[in-house]
Amino acid sequence: MGKFIIKKTPTGMFNFSLLAANKEKIAVSSQVYTTKAACKKGMESIGKHAAKCIAEDRIEDQTLKTPTAKTCPKFEIYFDKAGLFRYRLIASNGENIAMSEEGYKSKSGVLNGIKSVSVNAVDAEIIDETV
């Protein structure tokens, strides 16, 4: 079972990280939230959207010459500036809600990261480090 960790930013806002069962950080929030309640809604959205993306094959691979567009919600695979594979989770409303913190050397690695998010975000324990 995964764990969401809620933290406060230096500016007093909130963000989160998602840890896999092996305690490896597999996703981070792609935005900051003004309230803890909004941050928690963002975390709930990860579990709901990630599972749907896997079930409905909504993974858009932007590393291909001619990527096949997928409708939101979806995962997007892309190259970062260092040429590593990364993913981001796009919600139904088109907002980026989570992303990989680090790049992956292979496409199979990034796909495993996406699958891990879909498994670990559902019913994840929430650890609030802001209290």
Backbone as ProteinMPNN parsed JSONL, in Angstrom:
{"seq_chain_A": "MGKFIIKKTPTGMFNFSLLAANKEKIAVSSQVYTTKAACKKGMESIGKHAAKCIAEDRIEDQTLKTPTAKTCPKFEIYFDKAGLFRYRLIASNGENIAMSEEGYKSKSGVLNGIKSVSVNAVDAEIIDETV", "coords_chain_A": {"N_chain_A": [[0.844, -1.181, 0.0], [0.515, 2.227, -0.812], [1.732, 5.516, 0.204], [0.706, 8.79, 0.835], [2.376, 11.793, 1.341], [1.94, 14.745, 2.955], [3.155, 17.993, 2.738], [4.306, 21.233, 3.821], [5.02, 24.105, 1.944], [7.793, 26.457, 1.658], [6.484, 28.881, 1.389], [4.132, 28.59, 2.73], [2.153, 27.148, 1.523], [0.651, 24.028, 0.314], [1.786, 20.742, -0.638], [2.242, 17.454, -2.132], [3.693, 14.151, -1.961], [3.883, 10.923, -3.44], [4.483, 7.797, -2.193], [5.678, 4.549, -2.958], [4.943, 1.164, -1.887], [7.45, 0.192, -1.223], [8.696, 2.394, -0.241], [9.777, 4.139, -2.062], [9.823, 7.214, -3.773], [7.345, 7.938, -6.026], [5.725, 9.739, -7.328], [4.974, 13.235, -7.531], [3.215, 16.187, -6.481], [2.115, 18.374, -9.016], [1.591, 20.918, -8.675], [1.054, 23.588, -6.307], [-0.986, 23.85, -3.415], [-3.427, 25.957, -1.936], [-4.804, 25.338, 0.367], [-4.991, 22.739, 2.831], [-7.129, 21.013, 2.539], [-7.696, 21.238, -0.21], [-5.365, 20.134, -1.206], [-5.647, 17.491, -0.321], [-7.863, 16.753, -1.844], [-6.685, 16.785, -4.34], [-4.96, 14.604, -4.056], [-6.819, 12.493, -3.792], [-7.874, 12.595, -6.323], [-5.762, 11.666, -7.86], [-5.656, 8.855, -7.368], [-8.167, 8.068, -8.406], [-8.109, 8.965, -11.121], [-5.707, 7.804, -12.125], [-6.137, 5.024, -11.995], [-8.268, 4.781, -13.797], [-7.025, 5.585, -16.165], [-5.214, 3.492, -16.62], [-6.97, 1.295, -16.816], [-8.413, 1.987, -19.098], [-6.537, 2.272, -21.084], [-5.215, 4.819, -21.412], [-2.715, 6.195, -22.098], [-0.624, 8.437, -23.299], [1.928, 8.546, -25.506], [4.278, 10.701, -25.948], [6.814, 10.553, -26.87], [7.027, 9.314, -29.217], [7.317, 9.5, -32.842], [4.92, 10.087, -34.169], [2.648, 10.594, -32.09], [-0.258, 9.041, -30.64], [-3.092, 10.729, -29.887], [-4.742, 10.953, -26.773], [-7.737, 11.075, -24.825], [-8.517, 13.12, -21.961], [-9.066, 11.917, -18.627], [-5.51, 11.273, -18.588], [-2.289, 9.68, -18.833], [0.753, 11.141, -19.712], [3.647, 10.451, -21.503], [6.88, 11.667, -21.783], [9.961, 13.246, -22.946], [12.469, 14.569, -20.817], [14.625, 17.458, -20.284], [17.118, 16.32, -20.051], [16.932, 14.141, -21.625], [15.704, 11.927, -20.577], [13.034, 9.618, -19.807], [9.859, 10.656, -18.68], [6.767, 10.998, -16.794], [3.499, 12.454, -16.67], [0.43, 13.063, -15.013], [-2.629, 13.843, -16.255], [-5.583, 15.441, -15.425], [-9.21, 15.052, -15.739], [-10.109, 17.609, -16.343], [-8.038, 18.667, -17.749], [-5.889, 19.613, -16.328], [-2.559, 19.341, -15.092], [-1.834, 17.09, -12.65], [-0.077, 15.434, -11.285], [3.308, 14.197, -11.347], [6.267, 12.439, -12.439], [9.025, 12.421, -10.254], [11.679, 11.998, -10.819], [13.648, 11.22, -13.751], [13.428, 8.441, -16.064], [15.474, 5.862, -17.424], [14.604, 4.132, -19.358], [11.816, 3.228, -21.489], [10.266, 1.135, -20.548], [10.774, 1.363, -17.843], [9.532, 3.832, -17.191], [6.902, 3.165, -17.769], [6.464, 1.197, -15.84], [6.595, 2.858, -13.612], [4.275, 4.401, -13.972], [2.312, 2.404, -13.725], [2.776, 1.734, -11.083], [1.976, 4.069, -9.757], [-0.784, 3.96, -10.272], [-1.529, 1.749, -8.778], [-0.566, 2.233, -6.142], [-1.697, 4.676, -5.351], [-4.374, 4.309, -4.831], [-6.461, 4.08, -2.116], [-4.374, 4.88, -0.454], [-2.355, 5.43, 2.434], [-2.412, 8.416, 4.385], [-0.043, 10.667, 5.333], [0.46, 13.327, 7.313], [2.626, 15.806, 7.403], [2.501, 18.349, 8.246], [1.533, 18.978, 10.684]], "CA_chain_A": [[0.0, 0.0, 0.0], [1.278, 3.453, -0.92], [1.538, 6.566, 1.202], [0.812, 10.183, 0.449], [2.99, 12.633, 2.358], [1.587, 16.16, 2.782], [4.158, 18.903, 3.292], [4.091, 22.659, 3.635], [6.102, 24.751, 1.204], [8.322, 27.625, 2.389], [5.543, 30.008, 1.298], [2.937, 28.291, 3.498], [1.197, 26.374, 0.721], [0.732, 22.584, 0.544], [1.988, 19.841, -1.769], [2.319, 16.065, -1.689], [4.471, 13.131, -2.658], [3.33, 9.576, -3.326], [5.501, 6.767, -2.019], [5.254, 3.171, -3.186], [5.05, 0.31, -0.7], [8.874, 0.045, -0.893], [9.076, 3.729, 0.236], [10.353, 4.928, -3.137], [8.943, 8.3, -4.214], [6.965, 7.641, -7.407], [5.03, 10.877, -7.93], [4.873, 14.451, -6.729], [2.178, 17.09, -6.99], [2.656, 19.268, -10.03], [1.169, 22.257, -8.3], [0.907, 23.792, -4.866], [-2.378, 24.08, -3.031], [-3.54, 27.002, -0.915], [-5.332, 24.743, 1.599], [-4.756, 21.306, 3.012], [-8.29, 20.323, 1.971], [-7.498, 21.18, -1.666], [-4.278, 19.174, -1.412], [-6.228, 16.158, -0.142], [-8.696, 16.474, -3.024], [-5.74, 16.454, -5.401], [-4.492, 13.231, -3.82], [-7.931, 11.6, -4.147], [-7.995, 12.634, -7.774], [-4.691, 10.827, -8.421], [-6.102, 7.462, -7.333], [-9.304, 7.881, -9.312], [-7.706, 9.154, -12.511], [-4.659, 6.863, -12.526], [-6.747, 3.716, -12.226], [-9.05, 4.872, -15.026], [-6.09, 5.648, -17.291], [-4.687, 2.145, -16.855], [-8.074, 0.437, -17.251], [-8.89, 2.387, -20.418], [-5.367, 2.47, -21.946], [-5.079, 6.25, -21.696], [-1.315, 6.596, -21.945], [-0.212, 9.121, -24.532], [3.383, 8.496, -25.599], [4.739, 11.843, -26.731], [8.179, 10.315, -27.328], [6.928, 8.74, -30.559], [7.286, 10.491, -33.931], [3.516, 10.468, -34.358], [1.89, 10.075, -30.94], [-1.711, 8.937, -30.732], [-3.703, 11.566, -28.848], [-5.71, 10.315, -25.88], [-8.568, 12.047, -24.111], [-8.276, 13.228, -20.518], [-7.765, 11.885, -17.98], [-4.509, 10.464, -19.266], [-0.878, 9.827, -18.525], [1.585, 11.513, -20.842], [5.066, 10.106, -21.41], [7.64, 12.654, -22.541], [11.381, 13.352, -22.627], [12.866, 15.787, -20.121], [15.766, 18.144, -20.904], [18.275, 15.419, -20.025], [16.671, 13.025, -22.525], [15.14, 10.809, -19.822], [11.583, 9.47, -19.873], [9.074, 11.085, -17.519], [5.315, 10.974, -17.009], [2.636, 13.364, -15.917], [-0.969, 12.649, -14.991], [-3.505, 14.954, -16.599], [-6.936, 15.183, -14.932], [-10.32, 15.209, -16.691], [-10.239, 19.025, -16.721], [-6.85, 19.06, -18.5], [-4.823, 20.098, -15.454], [-1.501, 18.424, -14.683], [-2.01, 16.936, -11.207], [1.052, 14.718, -10.697], [4.361, 13.875, -12.298], [7.403, 11.707, -11.885], [10.021, 13.344, -9.718], [12.938, 11.733, -11.509], [13.539, 10.625, -15.066], [13.697, 7.018, -16.232], [16.36, 5.606, -18.557], [13.937, 3.318, -20.377], [10.361, 3.335, -21.572], [9.686, 0.131, -19.644], [10.861, 1.925, -16.497], [8.492, 4.847, -16.994], [5.613, 2.457, -17.742], [6.356, 0.596, -14.502], [6.28, 3.958, -12.698], [2.86, 4.727, -14.16], [1.53, 1.319, -13.109], [2.953, 1.839, -9.634], [1.103, 5.158, -9.291], [-2.18, 3.521, -10.306], [-1.734, 0.781, -7.699], [-0.251, 2.776, -4.824], [-2.502, 5.851, -4.992], [-5.701, 3.879, -4.393], [-6.522, 3.791, -0.672], [-3.07, 5.133, 0.168], [-2.313, 6.057, 3.748], [-2.027, 9.821, 4.308], [0.817, 11.119, 6.437], [0.437, 14.782, 7.3], [3.813, 16.318, 8.062], [2.309, 19.779, 8.519], [1.022, 19.177, 12.043]], "C_chain_A": [[0.885, 1.239, 0.0], [0.956, 4.434, 0.2], [1.658, 7.925, 0.538], [1.418, 10.935, 1.621], [2.625, 14.074, 2.029], [2.658, 16.996, 3.473], [3.737, 20.342, 3.029], [5.297, 23.227, 2.888], [6.638, 25.924, 2.029], [7.386, 28.834, 2.365], [4.226, 29.739, 2.025], [1.853, 27.558, 2.728], [1.407, 24.885, 1.013], [1.033, 21.846, -0.762], [2.122, 18.418, -1.233], [3.297, 15.264, -2.535], [3.738, 11.815, -2.463], [4.483, 8.597, -3.254], [4.899, 5.4, -2.294], [5.42, 2.384, -1.892], [6.512, 0.128, -0.274], [9.509, 1.369, -0.457], [9.785, 4.581, -0.813], [9.343, 5.989, -3.578], [8.638, 8.092, -5.694], [6.216, 8.781, -8.087], [5.04, 12.045, -6.952], [3.753, 15.31, -7.313], [2.831, 18.039, -7.981], [2.227, 20.703, -9.781], [1.181, 22.371, -6.791], [-0.54, 24.17, -4.603], [-2.42, 25.095, -1.9], [-4.059, 26.452, 0.405], [-5.007, 23.256, 1.64], [-5.905, 20.501, 2.416], [-8.155, 20.19, 0.458], [-6.397, 20.181, -2.015], [-4.807, 17.744, -1.298], [-7.134, 15.786, -1.316], [-7.822, 16.11, -4.214], [-5.239, 15.026, -5.273], [-5.584, 12.222, -4.178], [-8.068, 11.484, -5.66], [-6.938, 11.753, -8.449], [-5.151, 9.376, -8.482], [-7.206, 7.184, -8.338], [-8.857, 7.945, -10.774], [-6.676, 8.123, -12.966], [-5.246, 5.496, -12.842], [-7.55, 3.704, -13.528], [-8.136, 4.874, -16.255], [-5.531, 4.27, -17.625], [-5.791, 1.258, -17.432], [-8.5, 0.724, -18.691], [-7.755, 2.69, -21.407], [-5.241, 3.93, -22.393], [-3.661, 6.715, -21.35], [-0.872, 7.153, -23.294], [1.312, 9.21, -24.549], [3.873, 9.594, -26.536], [6.19, 11.695, -27.184], [8.191, 9.693, -28.723], [6.922, 9.846, -31.611], [5.88, 10.995, -34.173], [2.691, 9.876, -33.219], [0.394, 10.032, -31.219], [-2.314, 9.719, -29.566], [-4.734, 10.761, -28.06], [-6.524, 11.411, -25.204], [-8.229, 12.012, -22.619], [-9.372, 12.503, -19.754], [-6.809, 10.972, -18.737], [-3.149, 10.65, -18.609], [-0.202, 10.261, -19.812], [3.014, 11.097, -20.545], [5.799, 11.101, -22.303], [9.12, 12.574, -22.17], [11.628, 14.64, -21.858], [14.097, 16.381, -20.815], [17.012, 17.274, -20.958], [18.08, 14.215, -20.948], [16.142, 11.78, -21.83], [13.618, 10.793, -19.977], [10.958, 9.954, -18.563], [7.597, 10.916, -17.847], [4.663, 12.086, -16.21], [1.215, 12.836, -16.044], [-1.829, 13.884, -15.198], [-4.931, 14.57, -16.203], [-7.967, 15.383, -16.043], [-10.461, 16.634, -17.197], [-9.007, 19.548, -17.461], [-5.703, 19.58, -17.652], [-3.837, 18.982, -15.124], [-1.572, 18.293, -13.16], [-0.879, 16.174, -10.523], [2.066, 14.421, -11.786], [5.45, 13.066, -11.614], [8.424, 12.721, -11.389], [11.347, 13.206, -10.445], [12.674, 11.096, -12.859], [13.896, 9.149, -15.048], [14.563, 6.827, -17.477], [15.665, 4.86, -19.687], [12.431, 3.556, -20.365], [9.698, 2.316, -20.651], [9.725, 0.63, -18.204], [9.776, 2.942, -16.22], [7.109, 4.195, -16.962], [5.399, 1.756, -16.401], [6.032, 1.658, -13.458], [4.815, 4.351, -12.765], [1.982, 3.67, -13.504], [1.615, 1.394, -11.591], [2.087, 2.948, -9.05], [-0.336, 4.667, -9.227], [-2.499, 2.536, -9.185], [-1.607, 1.44, -6.328], [-1.089, 3.973, -4.401], [-3.879, 5.479, -4.457], [-5.634, 3.466, -2.923], [-5.178, 3.971, 0.032], [-3.247, 5.776, 1.54], [-1.879, 7.516, 3.565], [-1.241, 10.179, 5.558], [0.936, 12.635, 6.312], [1.625, 15.293, 8.102], [3.703, 17.809, 8.377], [1.817, 20.041, 9.935], [2.1, 18.928, 13.076]], "O_chain_A": [[1.883, 1.3, 0.719], [0.057, 4.224, 1.013], [2.59, 8.18, -0.225], [1.016, 10.734, 2.766], [2.957, 14.573, 0.954], [3.021, 16.75, 4.623], [2.93, 20.627, 2.143], [6.442, 22.872, 3.168], [6.001, 26.338, 2.998], [7.482, 29.711, 3.223], [3.303, 30.551, 1.955], [0.748, 27.37, 3.238], [2.233, 24.521, 1.85], [0.603, 22.257, -1.839], [2.116, 18.204, -0.021], [3.667, 15.644, -3.646], [3.06, 11.61, -1.457], [5.348, 8.564, -4.13], [3.761, 5.121, -1.917], [5.976, 2.89, -0.917], [6.787, -0.07, 0.91], [10.73, 1.452, -0.319], [10.335, 5.633, -0.487], [8.157, 5.701, -3.738], [9.548, 8.069, -6.523], [6.088, 8.784, -9.311], [5.104, 11.873, -5.734], [3.392, 15.176, -8.482], [3.974, 18.454, -7.793], [2.48, 21.589, -10.597], [1.302, 21.372, -6.082], [-1.222, 24.733, -5.458], [-1.561, 25.096, -1.017], [-3.79, 27.028, 1.459], [-4.782, 22.617, 0.612], [-5.685, 19.43, 1.851], [-8.467, 19.137, -0.099], [-6.496, 19.466, -3.012], [-4.445, 16.883, -2.1], [-7.166, 14.628, -1.732], [-8.172, 15.233, -5.003], [-5.109, 14.318, -6.272], [-5.298, 11.201, -4.804], [-8.343, 10.411, -6.196], [-7.201, 11.162, -9.496], [-5.05, 8.736, -9.529], [-7.175, 6.173, -9.04], [-9.197, 7.068, -11.567], [-6.767, 7.619, -14.086], [-4.889, 4.88, -13.846], [-7.512, 2.726, -14.274], [-8.443, 4.239, -17.264], [-5.391, 3.926, -18.798], [-5.575, 0.554, -18.419], [-8.9, -0.186, -19.417], [-7.991, 3.297, -22.451], [-5.171, 4.23, -23.585], [-3.451, 7.514, -20.437], [-0.765, 6.431, -24.285], [1.91, 9.875, -23.703], [3.879, 9.433, -27.757], [6.74, 12.601, -27.809], [9.25, 9.563, -29.337], [6.568, 10.988, -31.318], [5.668, 12.193, -34.361], [2.108, 8.801, -33.356], [-0.146, 10.874, -31.937], [-2.071, 9.401, -28.402], [-5.5, 9.984, -28.631], [-6.053, 12.535, -25.035], [-7.728, 11.016, -22.096], [-10.516, 12.482, -20.21], [-7.22, 10.038, -19.425], [-2.897, 11.642, -17.925], [-0.559, 9.787, -20.891], [3.531, 11.362, -19.46], [5.39, 11.349, -23.437], [9.488, 11.915, -21.198], [11.07, 15.684, -22.195], [14.552, 15.85, -21.828], [17.87, 17.471, -21.819], [18.962, 13.362, -21.045], [16.13, 10.698, -22.417], [12.998, 11.823, -20.242], [11.475, 9.686, -17.478], [7.217, 10.719, -19.001], [5.204, 12.581, -15.221], [0.847, 12.24, -17.056], [-1.769, 14.841, -14.427], [-5.429, 13.513, -16.591], [-7.636, 15.826, -17.143], [-10.878, 16.857, -18.334], [-8.932, 20.738, -17.769], [-4.657, 19.949, -18.184], [-4.224, 17.834, -14.908], [-1.389, 19.282, -12.45], [-0.734, 16.258, -9.304], [1.744, 14.393, -12.974], [5.543, 13.015, -10.388], [8.657, 13.748, -12.025], [12.052, 14.192, -10.66], [11.617, 10.508, -13.089], [14.575, 8.667, -14.141], [14.405, 7.544, -18.465], [16.085, 4.945, -20.841], [11.858, 4.016, -19.378], [8.672, 2.613, -20.04], [8.811, 0.352, -17.427], [9.165, 2.931, -15.151], [6.238, 4.629, -16.208], [4.282, 1.726, -15.886], [5.28, 1.394, -12.52], [4.186, 4.603, -11.738], [1.021, 3.999, -12.808], [0.629, 1.143, -10.897], [1.523, 2.789, -7.967], [-1.037, 4.922, -8.248], [-3.629, 2.5, -8.697], [-2.447, 1.227, -5.454], [-1.184, 4.262, -3.208], [-4.484, 6.249, -3.711], [-4.841, 2.604, -2.545], [-4.889, 3.279, 1.008], [-4.169, 6.559, 1.766], [-1.07, 7.817, 2.688], [-1.713, 10.014, 6.683], [1.453, 13.15, 5.321], [1.631, 15.223, 9.331], [4.692, 18.45, 8.73], [1.694, 21.195, 10.346], [1.846, 19.05, 14.274]]}, "name": "protein", "num_of_chains": 1, "seq": "MGKFIIKKTPTGMFNFSLLAANKEKIAVSSQVYTTKAACKKGMESIGKHAAKCIAEDRIEDQTLKTPTAKTCPKFEIYFDKAGLFRYRLIASNGENIAMSEEGYKSKSGVLNGIKSVSVNAVDAEIIDETV"}
